[in-house]
C-alpha cells in the first residue's frame, strides 16, 4: 500500500489525475485503480466528484496528512543512520509561523540533544489543529478560538495571549473606519479575533489588502500603504528603528495561542521538552 499512498499524495500535489499519471509514467486507468485499492484497504472514500473536478473528502484530507507522515517514517525505516537513533524518543512538533519565530533559538540550541530528537513542521493553525487530532503530531502550538473543535484525543495544556499591534510607517489621524487596513485573510483564525474587535466597536474597517503572509503585510505597512496588525516580536526591530509606529487606537487586538498535546503520543505534559517550550513562550 506504500506505492498507492505515494500515488495518492502526488495527485494532491499536482492537483490532477492526468498530471499525476504523467508524472508517474502510468496510465490514468492504472492510477484510478491504485486509488480504488487504497480506498478499499482503509475503508473510506478519498475523493468526491463535483462536475468535472475531483476534490478531497474530509476523510481524504485526514488521510493526506497521515499519509505524509507514514511516507516520512517509511524513508526513516530504510535509513540505517536513523535506526541507530531509535533508542531515544522522537517527537513531531507542529508550529504556526510566529511560534516558530519565537522558539527558533531554543530549537537551534537543542537539535543536537542525545535524550530526544524532534522534527518541526510549520503550517497554518487550522491545518495543525486537524493534524494533531489525526495523530500526525505529538505537540502543536497554534492559534485557537471558540470555533477550534479540540477532540478528546488532544489535551489543551496551556493558553498564551498574544497582543497584535496596529503598526504603520506613519501615524494615521483619520477616523478608524477610514484608516486603510492590511489584515490576515478571512480563512485565518487570527482574522476571527480581529473581526470580533471591530464588530464590538461597531466599526466596518477599510480593508485594502488581505494576506496569509505576515512578512508581506509588514512590508506594506513600512511602505505606508496602511495599518497592519502584527505581533510585537515580529515588528520589534522596525519599531526600534522607527520604520514603524504603533497607532493610538482606543481598543486592543489580541489572539489566543494554544499548546496542544496528543494523548495518543509518548510526549507528556510533565516532560522536560514541554516545560522548556512553555518557559520559552512566556
C-alpha positions, 0 to 999 in steps of 0.5 A: 500500500506504500506505492498507492499512498505515494500515488495518492499524495502526488495527485494532491500535489499536482492537483490532477489525475492526468498530471499525476499519471504523467508524472508517474509514467502510468496510465490514468486507468492504472492510477484510478485503480491504485486509488480504488485499492487504497480506498478499499484497504482503509475503508473510506472514500478519498475523493468526491466528484463535483462536475468535472473536478475531483476534490478531497473528502474530509476523510481524504484530507485526514488521510493526506496528512497521515499519509505524509507522515507514514511516507516520512517514517517509511524513508526513516525505516530504510535509513540505517543512520536513523535506526541507530537513533531509535533508542531515544524518543522522537517527537513531531512538533507542529508550529504556526509561523510566529511560534516558530519565530519565537522558539527558533533559538531554543530549537537551534540550541537543542537539535543536537540533544542525545535524550530526544530528537524532534522534527518541526513542521510549520503550517497554518493553525487550522491545518495543525489543529486537524493534524494533531487530532489525526495523530500526525503530531505529538505537540502543536502550538497554534492559534485557537478560538471558540470555533477550534473543535479540540477532540478528546484525543488532544489535551489543551495544556496551556493558553498564551495571549498574544497582543497584535499591534496596529503598526504603520510607517506613519501615524494615521489621524483619520477616523478608524473606519477610514484608516486603510487596513492590511489584515490576515485573510478571512480563512485565518483564525487570527482574522476571527479575533480581529473581526470580533474587535471591530464588530464590538466597536461597531466599526466596518474597517477599510480593508485594502489588502488581505494576506496569509503572509505576515512578512508581506503585510509588514512590508506594506505597512513600512511602505505606508500603504496602511495599518497592519496588525502584527505581533510585537516580536515580529515588528520589534526591530522596525519599531526600534528603528522607527520604520514603524509606529504603533497607532493610538487606537482606543481598543486592543487586538489580541489572539489566543495561542494554544499548546496542544498535546496528543494523548495518543503520543509518548510526549507528556505534559510533565516532560522536560521538552514541554516545560522548556517550550512553555518557559520559552513562550512566556 
